[in-house]
């Protein structure tokens, strides 16, 4: 990922803030499922915790995007990080005091999800203002790398270990990480260009963003495709903690290590994406990703050994990083700055909304078909989706 245009000091600050939040979130990534599974063993309620955090994308994503285009994106992220710190700290206190219930966890995750609709949309819209257009793939690769290192590689085993020591501890650490990230964001010197005071209603601005994305054939296809892929992915992975325990026989630490396997693949993917993109082109990488994702579901449905499941997860993580960097860079390259928040929010509504709908489906499928059932259903549906979109991911489509 070296070479090319310098990313600059301001990008370094965004990277640092992103690292802080991802380390904190990675600790909670393992601790959250462990907490909810300690309160209930019902697959539907376990999957419901994931749904609670992703539901806000269905309810608030479009409004968040419109406000992100109206406000200083740097300040939006800083304020939201403080609010997230307050919510997570409150959850830590509830767990420490023995007051945590399934519904308390749901509420905390729902509030965190609302905050994420603002923070994630603002961060995606801010990045193109901090680096040159030709540096976007490299910048996105570095942000993706820190996502995997902090969120999925180093932090989840720590989160699982902290949870084993004291269930409230990982959530307290997550709150501190959000406060540190907020402080760093306020040091970024970038200031947005002066914007005229909005004269249209918020709903009109939202419609403008929806129309822009819908009229762009490639972004529309990418958004819809990723939405379905995430629905299927979450339909399988929302009960991953139960799959790890019941199918693979893993304990809390083993579950954290299994999550880390995906991060190892993600790191490999961020290192490979630039040379692979130059050698084969963006369209080939996305087509290959469709095949990898389909085979991932088949492999996990068949796996009974933790080492086999971990190896499959490494490959899946590599694919996920490559897909994410390519799709994000394409979107940032073509969307005008004044529309980035709104278009990004529509895109994320499709992508994360798909995951939100998949989470409750996971619990239902697991009850009906067992913990491997969701993986078989996802594999079949992915095969159909791949056949539908294969031609749309042509070389010509990415010549933009």
PyMOL commands that set and color helices and strands:
alter all, ss='L'
color gray80, all
select helices_A, chain A and resi 9-39+43-70+73-96+102-130+133-165+169-185+202-215+217-237+240-247+252-280+282-302+306-334+337-369+373-389+396-398
alter helices_A, ss='H'
color red, helices_A
deselect
rebuild
show_as cartoon
